[in-house]
Amino acid sequence: MLDINAIRKDSGPLMAEVKKRGQEFDIDDFLKLDQERRDLIQKTDEQRSQLKSANAEIAQLEGKEKQARILELKAVSDRLTEDEAKLAALTKEWEDQFLKLPNITHDTVPAGGEANNVVEREEGAKPSFSFTPKPHWELLEQHGWFDRDRAAEVSGSRFWYLKGDVVRLQMALQNWAFGVVAGKGYEPVIPPYLVKEEALYGTGFFPGADEGEVYRVPEEDHDDLFLIGTSEVSLVSLHAKETLDLSGGPKKYLGLSPCYRREAGTYGKDTKGIIRGHQFDKLEMVVFCNPEDSWTLFDEITGIQEEILQQLGLAYRMYLPAAGDTGNKNAKTYEPEAWFPGEDRYIEVQSVSNVTDYQARRLGVKVSNGEGKKVVAHTLNGTVVAMSRMLAAILENYQQEDGSVRIPEVLQPLMGTDVIGVAS
């Protein structure tokens, strides 16, 4: 969330951001509500103080004077009860507005919505084929590596079974990418896959559009937990309400987890392959740092992502969403897209975001600035590999005319072969 004191002092930057994102927000009504809430907080605090200090006073009184004072304090107590109910309602209204306010985007993020998204650059050479390349789902089906029909019977739509050599390929991809990033000083973590609601609010996924993406363990089962759509939720929540010592450098984590998403609003999109499912595995980077370091680290995470794509030999492009297409919590996002020759298009396979102080302020994560003062930390996150999407990219880019698939050179030692799907 934003710094409310900064908004009270100068609402200009917030209103400029709202306009940049194409959103609507009545700042005057909000500030009026904010002042009303502050006044009522002060009033209820004074009433509580009055009641607390009156106990000693009453003990010194007698007779009618004592009874009259008790009646006066009962009236104060009744007013306090009424005012507390009003304050609870005001606070709910205030939070509903405040928690939906967007982060301030970086100057390099274009204004406007999806139509203003930018492809900053393209990297790598697209493969050429002497045949018409197949989409990945045809390759999967050809070799029996994929079973969507039985998965639909067991779990419903947008689930699948992966089998055989493609599972070995996923494990090789995971282990290789894990080693690359862990070798750069990112601490490996297997986080909880179920989280409390506070973790989703704290990381900025609630409230807002992301709520429709999250699976919930029914409240009536007394668990009231949520399945994570990314390990970012668990990893950023790791240091809630802590003051971090970053004298040794930023805290860098590498999370490995399954991810669960409803894929709300995607009916009819990417239904044939393994691009868009309700369950997938992902390696994710999360960083906590000093505010002055976050943009340097944004470049570092982006560089790691590009290194992964380059070593896998995939052509890709760096896609920069405009402000209106950037998540509310993010100050800037890149969505690297790999080339999929079987579908003749680029598809997002990673994302990286600098969230600046938006999550840390909600979660109460601070750092010592070296001068004895505590400041709100900055957080960043970036996909290393979303397994199913990267598998699909490898299959389409490395396919051969007979349907066999060459293995990227960096994965061959882990696979023990340079090709899969060869007819026996």
C-alpha positions as CSV (number, residue, x, y, z in Angstrom):
1,M,0.0,0.0,0.0
2,L,1.0,3.6,-0.3
3,D,2.2,6.0,2.4
4,I,-1.0,7.6,3.7
5,N,0.9,10.5,5.3
6,A,2.4,11.3,1.9
7,I,-1.0,11.3,0.3
8,R,-2.3,13.7,3.0
9,K,0.6,16.0,2.4
10,D,0.4,15.9,-1.4
11,S,-2.1,13.9,-3.3
12,G,-0.7,15.0,-6.7
13,P,1.5,12.0,-7.4
14,L,-1.4,9.6,-6.6
15,M,-3.8,11.4,-8.9
16,A,-1.2,11.5,-11.7
17,E,-0.8,7.7,-11.3
18,V,-4.5,7.0,-11.3
19,K,-4.8,9.0,-14.6
20,K,-1.7,7.2,-16.0
21,R,-3.3,3.8,-15.3
22,G,-6.7,4.9,-16.6
23,Q,-8.4,4.4,-13.3
24,E,-10.9,6.5,-11.4
25,F,-10.6,7.7,-7.9
26,D,-12.3,10.6,-6.0
27,I,-9.4,11.9,-3.9
28,D,-11.5,14.7,-2.3
29,D,-14.1,12.2,-1.0
30,F,-11.3,9.9,0.2
31,L,-9.5,12.7,2.1
32,K,-12.8,13.8,3.6
33,L,-13.4,10.2,4.8
34,D,-9.8,10.0,6.0
35,Q,-10.2,13.1,8.1
36,E,-13.6,12.0,9.5
37,R,-12.0,8.7,10.5
38,R,-9.0,10.4,12.2
39,D,-11.3,12.7,14.1
40,L,-13.4,9.8,15.3
41,I,-10.2,7.9,16.4
42,Q,-9.2,10.9,18.4
43,K,-12.6,11.2,20.0
44,T,-12.8,7.5,21.0
45,D,-9.3,7.7,22.4
46,E,-10.3,10.6,24.6
47,Q,-13.4,8.8,25.7
48,R,-11.5,5.7,26.7
49,S,-9.0,7.9,28.6
50,Q,-11.8,9.7,30.4
51,L,-13.3,6.4,31.5
52,K,-10.0,5.0,32.6
53,S,-9.0,8.0,34.7
54,A,-12.5,8.2,36.3
55,N,-12.1,5.1,38.3
56,A,-9.8,6.7,40.8
57,E,-12.0,9.8,40.9
58,I,-15.1,7.9,41.7
59,A,-13.4,6.1,44.6
60,Q,-13.0,9.5,46.3
61,L,-16.7,10.5,46.0
62,E,-19.7,9.6,48.1
63,G,-23.4,9.8,48.1
64,K,-25.3,11.7,45.4
65,E,-22.2,13.2,44.0
66,K,-20.8,9.7,43.4
67,Q,-24.1,8.5,41.8
68,A,-24.3,11.6,39.5
69,R,-20.7,11.0,38.4
70,I,-21.4,7.3,37.6
71,L,-24.4,8.4,35.5
72,E,-22.2,10.8,33.6
73,L,-19.6,8.2,32.9
74,K,-22.3,5.7,31.8
75,A,-23.4,8.3,29.2
76,V,-19.8,8.6,28.1
77,S,-19.5,4.8,27.9
78,D,-22.7,4.6,25.8
79,R,-21.4,7.3,23.4
80,L,-18.1,5.4,23.2
81,T,-20.0,2.2,22.2
82,E,-21.9,4.1,19.5
83,D,-18.7,5.9,18.2
84,E,-16.7,2.6,18.1
85,A,-19.4,1.1,15.9
86,K,-19.3,4.2,13.6
87,L,-15.4,4.0,13.6
88,A,-15.5,0.3,12.6
89,A,-17.8,1.1,9.7
90,L,-15.7,4.1,8.6
91,T,-12.5,2.1,8.9
92,K,-14.0,-0.7,6.6
93,E,-15.0,2.0,4.1
94,W,-11.6,3.6,4.3
95,E,-9.7,0.3,3.9
96,D,-11.9,-0.7,0.9
97,Q,-10.7,2.4,-0.9
98,F,-7.1,2.7,0.4
99,L,-6.1,-0.9,-0.1
100,K,-7.1,-0.7,-3.8
101,L,-4.9,2.3,-4.6
102,P,-2.2,1.4,-7.1
103,N,1.6,1.7,-6.6
104,I,3.4,4.5,-8.3
105,T,4.8,3.3,-11.6
106,H,8.4,4.0,-12.8
107,D,8.8,6.9,-15.2
108,T,9.8,4.4,-17.9
109,V,6.4,2.6,-17.8
110,P,4.1,3.9,-20.6
111,A,0.8,5.5,-19.7
112,G,-2.4,3.9,-20.8
113,G,-3.8,0.4,-21.1
114,E,-3.0,-2.8,-23.1
115,A,-2.9,-0.9,-26.4
116,N,0.1,1.0,-25.1
117,N,2.2,-2.0,-24.2
118,V,5.7,-2.0,-25.7
119,V,8.0,-4.6,-27.1
120,E,11.3,-3.1,-26.1
121,R,13.5,-5.5,-28.0
122,E,13.8,-8.9,-29.6
123,E,16.7,-11.3,-28.8
124,G,17.9,-14.5,-30.4
125,A,17.4,-16.1,-33.7
126,K,14.1,-17.9,-34.4
127,P,14.7,-21.5,-35.6
128,S,14.1,-22.3,-39.3
129,F,12.4,-25.6,-40.3
130,S,12.3,-27.5,-43.6
131,F,8.8,-28.7,-42.5
132,T,5.8,-27.1,-40.9
133,P,6.5,-27.1,-37.1
134,K,3.8,-28.6,-34.9
135,P,2.3,-27.0,-31.8
136,H,3.5,-28.6,-28.6
137,W,0.3,-30.4,-27.8
138,E,0.6,-32.4,-31.0
139,L,4.1,-33.5,-30.1
140,L,2.9,-34.4,-26.6
141,E,0.0,-36.5,-27.9
142,Q,2.2,-38.1,-30.6
143,H,4.4,-39.7,-28.0
144,G,1.8,-40.4,-25.3
145,W,3.4,-37.8,-23.0
146,F,0.2,-36.0,-22.4
147,D,-3.3,-37.1,-21.2
148,R,-5.9,-34.3,-20.9
149,D,-9.0,-36.5,-21.2
150,R,-8.3,-38.7,-18.2
151,A,-7.2,-35.7,-16.2
152,A,-10.6,-34.1,-17.0
153,E,-12.3,-37.1,-15.6
154,V,-10.3,-37.0,-12.5
155,S,-10.0,-33.2,-11.9
156,G,-11.9,-31.3,-14.5
157,S,-10.8,-28.9,-17.3
158,R,-7.3,-27.3,-17.5
159,F,-5.6,-30.2,-15.8
160,W,-3.4,-32.8,-17.4
161,Y,-1.2,-35.8,-16.9
162,L,2.4,-35.5,-18.1
163,K,4.2,-38.8,-18.6
164,G,7.4,-40.4,-19.8
165,D,10.4,-38.5,-21.2
166,V,8.7,-35.1,-20.9
167,V,8.6,-35.5,-17.1
168,R,12.3,-36.3,-17.2
169,L,12.8,-33.2,-19.3
170,Q,10.9,-31.1,-16.7
171,M,13.0,-32.5,-13.9
172,A,16.2,-31.7,-15.8
173,L,15.0,-28.2,-16.6
174,Q,14.1,-27.6,-12.9
175,N,17.4,-28.9,-11.6
176,W,19.5,-27.0,-14.1
177,A,17.7,-23.7,-13.6
178,F,17.7,-24.2,-9.8
179,G,21.5,-24.6,-9.9
180,V,22.0,-21.5,-12.1
181,V,20.1,-19.2,-9.7
182,A,21.2,-20.8,-6.4
183,G,24.8,-20.3,-7.7
184,K,24.1,-16.6,-7.8
185,G,23.5,-16.4,-4.1
186,Y,19.7,-17.0,-4.0
187,E,18.8,-19.1,-1.0
188,P,16.7,-22.2,-1.9
189,V,13.3,-22.3,-0.1
190,I,10.4,-24.7,-0.3
191,P,7.6,-22.5,1.1
192,P,4.1,-23.3,2.4
193,Y,1.6,-23.9,-0.4
194,L,-1.4,-22.9,1.7
195,V,-1.5,-19.5,3.3
196,K,-3.8,-17.4,5.5
197,E,-5.8,-14.5,4.1
198,E,-3.4,-12.0,5.7
199,A,-0.6,-13.2,3.4
200,L,-2.7,-12.4,0.3
201,Y,-3.6,-9.0,1.6
202,G,-0.1,-8.3,2.7
203,T,1.4,-9.1,-0.7
204,G,-1.2,-7.1,-2.6
205,F,-3.1,-9.9,-4.2
206,F,-6.2,-9.0,-2.2
207,P,-8.3,-7.0,-2.6
208,G,-8.7,-6.7,-6.4
209,A,-8.9,-8.7,-9.6
210,D,-6.5,-11.4,-8.3
211,E,-9.1,-12.6,-5.8
212,G,-10.9,-14.4,-8.6
213,E,-7.7,-16.4,-9.4
214,V,-7.3,-17.9,-5.9
215,Y,-8.5,-21.3,-4.7
216,R,-9.8,-21.3,-1.1
217,V,-10.1,-24.2,1.4
218,P,-13.7,-23.8,2.5
219,E,-14.1,-21.7,5.7
220,E,-16.8,-24.1,6.9
221,D,-14.0,-26.7,7.2
222,H,-12.4,-24.5,9.8
223,D,-9.2,-24.1,7.8
224,D,-9.8,-20.8,5.9
225,L,-6.6,-21.2,3.9
226,F,-5.8,-20.3,0.3
227,L,-3.7,-22.2,-2.3
228,I,-0.9,-20.0,-3.6
229,G,-0.8,-18.9,-7.2
230,T,2.9,-18.2,-6.9
231,S,5.5,-18.7,-4.1
232,E,5.9,-14.9,-4.1
233,V,3.0,-14.9,-1.6
234,S,4.7,-17.2,0.9
235,L,8.2,-15.8,0.4
236,V,7.4,-12.1,0.7
237,S,5.3,-12.9,3.9
238,L,8.3,-14.7,5.4
239,H,9.6,-11.5,7.0
240,A,6.3,-9.9,8.0
241,K,6.6,-7.5,11.0
242,E,10.4,-7.9,11.0
243,T,13.3,-5.4,10.7
244,L,15.9,-6.9,8.5
245,D,19.6,-6.5,8.9
246,L,20.9,-6.1,5.3
247,S,24.4,-5.2,6.3
248,G,25.5,-8.3,4.4
249,G,23.5,-7.4,1.3
250,P,19.9,-8.0,0.2
251,K,18.0,-11.1,1.2
252,K,17.6,-13.2,-1.9
253,Y,15.3,-16.3,-2.1
254,L,14.7,-19.0,-4.7
255,G,11.3,-20.6,-4.1
256,L,10.2,-23.9,-5.6
257,S,6.5,-24.6,-5.5
258,P,3.4,-25.8,-7.3
259,C,1.0,-23.0,-8.2
260,Y,-2.7,-23.1,-8.4
261,R,-4.8,-20.6,-10.4
262,R,-8.5,-20.6,-11.4
263,E,-7.7,-18.9,-14.7
264,A,-10.8,-16.8,-14.3
265,G,-11.8,-14.9,-17.5
266,T,-9.7,-17.1,-19.8
267,Y,-12.5,-19.2,-21.2
268,G,-11.5,-20.4,-24.7
269,K,-7.9,-19.3,-24.4
270,D,-5.0,-21.8,-24.7
271,T,-7.2,-24.8,-24.2
272,K,-5.3,-27.4,-26.2
273,G,-1.8,-27.5,-24.6
274,I,0.0,-26.9,-21.3
275,I,0.2,-23.1,-21.5
276,R,-2.7,-22.3,-19.2
277,G,-3.6,-24.7,-16.5
278,H,-5.0,-24.7,-13.0
279,Q,-1.8,-26.3,-11.6
280,F,1.8,-25.9,-12.6
281,D,5.3,-25.9,-11.0
282,K,7.4,-22.8,-10.8
283,L,10.8,-21.5,-9.7
284,E,10.5,-17.9,-8.3
285,M,13.0,-15.3,-7.1
286,V,12.1,-13.0,-4.3
287,V,14.3,-10.2,-3.0
288,F,14.2,-7.9,0.1
289,C,16.5,-4.9,-0.2
290,N,17.2,-1.3,0.8
291,P,15.0,1.2,-1.2
292,E,18.0,2.7,-3.0
293,D,19.0,-0.8,-4.3
294,S,15.8,-2.0,-5.8
295,W,16.2,-0.8,-9.4
296,T,19.7,-2.3,-9.6
297,L,18.2,-5.6,-8.4
298,F,15.4,-5.3,-10.9
299,D,18.0,-5.3,-13.6
300,E,19.8,-8.2,-12.0
301,I,16.7,-10.4,-11.9
302,T,15.8,-9.4,-15.4
303,G,19.4,-10.4,-16.4
304,I,19.0,-13.8,-14.8
305,Q,15.8,-14.4,-16.7
306,E,17.4,-13.5,-20.0
307,E,20.4,-15.8,-19.2
308,I,18.0,-18.7,-18.7
309,L,16.3,-18.0,-22.0
310,Q,19.6,-17.5,-23.8
311,Q,21.2,-20.7,-22.4
312,L,18.2,-22.7,-23.4
313,G,18.6,-21.3,-26.9
314,L,15.2,-19.7,-27.2
315,A,14.4,-16.6,-29.2
316,Y,12.5,-14.1,-27.0
317,R,11.3,-10.5,-26.7
318,M,11.1,-8.2,-23.7
319,Y,7.6,-7.1,-23.3
320,L,6.8,-4.0,-21.1
321,P,3.2,-3.6,-20.0
322,A,1.8,-0.1,-19.9
323,A,0.6,1.3,-16.5
324,G,-3.0,0.3,-17.0
325,D,-1.9,-3.3,-17.8
326,T,0.6,-3.5,-14.8
327,G,-0.6,-5.1,-11.6
328,N,-1.7,-2.6,-9.0
329,K,1.1,-3.6,-6.6
330,N,3.9,-3.3,-9.2
331,A,6.0,-0.2,-10.0
332,K,7.3,-1.9,-13.2
333,T,7.0,-5.3,-14.8
334,Y,8.6,-7.0,-17.7
335,E,7.1,-10.1,-19.2
336,P,9.7,-12.0,-21.3
337,E,8.0,-13.9,-24.1
338,A,9.5,-16.9,-25.9
339,W,9.0,-17.6,-29.6
340,F,6.7,-20.6,-30.2
341,P,7.2,-21.7,-33.8
342,G,4.4,-24.2,-33.8
343,E,1.9,-21.5,-32.9
344,D,3.7,-18.7,-34.8
345,R,3.6,-16.3,-31.9
346,Y,5.4,-15.1,-28.8
347,I,4.0,-16.3,-25.4
348,E,4.9,-15.1,-21.9
349,V,7.1,-17.5,-20.1
350,Q,8.4,-15.3,-17.2
351,S,7.6,-12.1,-15.4
352,V,9.7,-9.7,-13.2
353,S,8.4,-6.9,-11.0
354,N,9.7,-4.2,-8.7
355,V,7.0,-3.8,-6.1
356,T,9.1,-1.0,-4.3
357,D,7.6,-0.5,-0.7
358,Y,4.0,-1.5,-1.5
359,Q,4.1,-5.0,-0.1
360,A,6.6,-4.3,2.7
361,R,4.5,-1.4,4.0
362,R,1.4,-3.7,4.3
363,L,3.4,-6.5,5.9
364,G,5.5,-4.2,8.2
365,V,8.9,-5.2,6.8
366,K,11.5,-2.7,7.5
367,V,15.3,-2.3,7.2
368,S,17.8,-0.4,9.2
369,N,19.3,2.4,7.0
370,G,22.7,2.3,8.8
371,E,22.0,5.6,10.7
372,G,19.9,4.0,13.4
373,K,16.6,4.7,11.5
374,K,14.2,2.1,10.2
375,V,12.7,2.5,6.8
376,V,10.3,0.4,4.8
377,A,12.0,-2.3,2.7
378,H,11.6,-2.8,-1.0
379,T,10.6,-6.2,-2.5
380,L,11.0,-7.7,-6.0
381,N,10.0,-10.9,-7.6
382,G,10.8,-12.7,-10.8
383,T,10.0,-16.0,-12.5
384,V,13.0,-18.3,-13.2
385,V,11.0,-21.0,-14.9
386,A,7.2,-21.6,-15.2
387,M,7.7,-25.3,-16.0
388,S,4.8,-26.0,-18.3
389,R,5.3,-23.0,-20.5
390,M,9.0,-23.4,-20.8
391,L,8.5,-27.1,-21.6
392,A,6.1,-26.2,-24.3
393,A,8.7,-23.6,-25.7
394,I,11.4,-26.3,-25.8
395,L,9.3,-28.8,-27.5
396,E,8.2,-26.5,-30.2
397,N,11.7,-24.9,-30.8
398,Y,13.6,-28.2,-30.7
399,Q,11.3,-30.5,-32.6
400,Q,12.4,-32.5,-35.6
401,E,10.5,-33.6,-38.7
402,D,9.7,-37.0,-37.3
403,G,8.3,-35.5,-34.1
404,S,11.4,-36.3,-32.0
405,V,12.7,-33.5,-29.9
406,R,16.3,-32.5,-29.5
407,I,17.4,-31.6,-25.9
408,P,18.9,-28.1,-25.3
409,E,22.7,-28.5,-24.8
410,V,22.6,-27.3,-21.2
411,L,20.1,-30.0,-20.2
412,Q,21.7,-32.9,-22.0
413,P,24.0,-33.9,-19.1
414,L,21.0,-34.2,-16.8
415,M,18.9,-36.0,-19.4
416,G,21.7,-38.4,-20.4
417,T,20.6,-38.1,-24.0
418,D,20.4,-35.4,-26.7
419,V,17.0,-36.4,-28.1
420,I,13.7,-37.8,-27.0
421,G,10.8,-39.2,-28.9
422,V,12.8,-41.3,-31.4
423,A,10.7,-44.1,-32.9
424,S,12.0,-47.5,-31.8
